[in-house]
């Protein structure tokens, strides 16, 4: 009976040691899990901050694109105004004189006026054909 009791005591001590080792391992794993969760939380915060920054940049890009469209519209308007002033100067018009200019393009050329670079020949009021194949009709009138 004592021998069996001794063996049971040894088994109980061995089980207690293994239980303590298992508890220590569980404690270390819990600490490791806590550290990993903190790292994950930090990375999540970083990702959320980057996502927020990305949204701000996208909004800023959208505003810049809108501004570019507005500036392109203003540029076209300035080109139109400059063209009118340049034509007035080219045809030696006074403020009280008007000129009607019609540009007849060939059927194969349907180029918007703004993208055409042409030189006016003051002598015969035609457009240099190397830039734009067309005829120009001039009607000069006073107010």
C-alpha positions in Angstrom: 0.0 0.0 0.0 2.8 2.4 0.9 4.5 1.6 -2.4 1.4 2.5 -4.4 1.0 5.6 -2.3 4.6 6.6 -3.1 4.1 6.0 -6.8 0.9 8.0 -6.7 2.8 10.8 -4.9 5.5 10.8 -7.6 2.8 10.9 -10.3 1.1 13.7 -8.5 4.3 15.7 -8.2 5.1 15.0 -11.8 1.6 16.1 -12.8 2.0 19.2 -10.7 5.3 20.1 -12.3 3.8 19.6 -15.8 0.7 21.6 -14.8 3.0 24.4 -13.6 5.0 24.2 -16.9 1.7 24.3 -18.8 0.5 27.3 -16.8 3.8 29.1 -17.5 3.5 28.3 -21.2 -0.1 29.6 -21.2 1.0 32.8 -19.4 3.8 33.3 -22.0 1.4 32.7 -24.9 -1.1 35.2 -23.4 1.6 37.8 -23.1 2.7 37.1 -26.7 -1.0 37.4 -27.8 -1.3 40.7 -25.9 1.8 42.1 -27.6 0.6 40.9 -31.0 -2.8 42.5 -30.4 -1.1 45.8 -29.5 1.0 45.6 -32.7 -2.1 44.8 -34.7 -3.9 47.7 -33.1 -1.0 50.0 -33.9 -1.0 48.8 -37.5 -4.7 49.2 -37.8 -4.4 52.8 -36.5 -1.6 53.4 -39.0 -3.8 52.0 -41.9 -6.7 54.1 -40.8 -4.5 57.2 -40.7 -3.2 56.4 -44.2 -6.7 55.8 -45.5 -7.7 59.2 -44.1 -4.7 60.8 -45.7 -5.5 59.0 -49.0 -9.1 60.4 -48.9 -7.8 63.9 -48.2 -5.4 63.6 -51.2 -8.2 62.3 -53.4 -10.4 65.3 -52.4 -7.5 67.6 -53.0 -6.9 66.1 -56.5 -10.6 66.5 -57.3 -10.4 70.2 -56.3 -7.3 70.6 -58.4 -9.0 68.9 -61.4 -11.9 71.3 -61.0 -9.5 74.3 -60.8 -7.7 73.0 -64.0 -11.0 72.8 -65.8 -11.9 76.4 -64.6 -8.4 77.6 -65.7 -8.8 75.9 -69.1 -12.1 77.6 -69.6 -10.5 81.0 -68.6 -7.6 80.2 -71.0 -10.0 79.6 -73.9 -11.8 82.8 -73.0 -8.5 84.8 -73.0 -7.5 83.2 -76.3 -10.9 84.3 -77.7 -10.5 87.9 -76.3 -6.9 88.0 -77.6 -7.9 86.8 -81.0 -10.6 89.5 -81.3 -8.1 92.2 -80.2 -5.4 90.8 -82.5 -7.8 90.8 -85.5 -8.8 94.4 -84.7 -5.2 95.4 -84.7 -4.4 93.3 -87.8 -7.2 95.0 -89.8 -6.4 98.4 -88.4 -9.9 98.8 -87.0 -10.9 101.8 -84.8 -13.2 101.2 -81.8 -16.2 102.3 -83.8 -15.6 99.9 -86.7 -16.7 96.3 -86.9 -15.5 93.5 -89.1 -17.3 90.3 -89.9 -14.9 87.4 -90.4 -16.0 84.1 -91.8 -13.7 81.2 -92.2 -14.7 78.6 -94.7 -12.9 75.3 -94.1 -12.5 72.5 -96.6 -14.8 69.6 -95.9 -11.9 67.4 -94.8 -10.7 69.8 -92.2 -13.1 70.3 -89.3 -10.6 71.7 -86.8 -11.8 73.8 -83.9 -10.8 77.4 -84.2 -9.0 77.4 -80.9 -6.5 74.7 -81.9 -5.6 76.4 -85.2 -2.4 78.4 -85.4 -2.6 80.7 -88.4 -0.9 83.8 -89.5 -2.9 86.6 -91.1 -1.5 88.1 -94.2 -2.4 91.8 -94.0 -2.1 92.5 -97.7 -4.9 90.2 -98.9 -6.5 89.2 -95.6 -6.1 85.5 -96.2 -4.9 82.8 -93.9 -1.5 81.2 -94.7 -2.6 77.8 -96.3 0.3 76.0 -94.7 -1.4 76.5 -91.4 -5.1 76.2 -92.4 -6.5 75.5 -95.8 -9.5 77.8 -96.0 -10.7 81.0 -97.4 -11.5 84.1 -95.3 -14.4 86.4 -96.0 -14.0 89.9 -94.8 -16.8 92.5 -94.4 -15.6 95.7 -92.9 -18.3 98.1 -91.8 -18.6 101.3 -89.7 -21.1 101.7 -86.9 
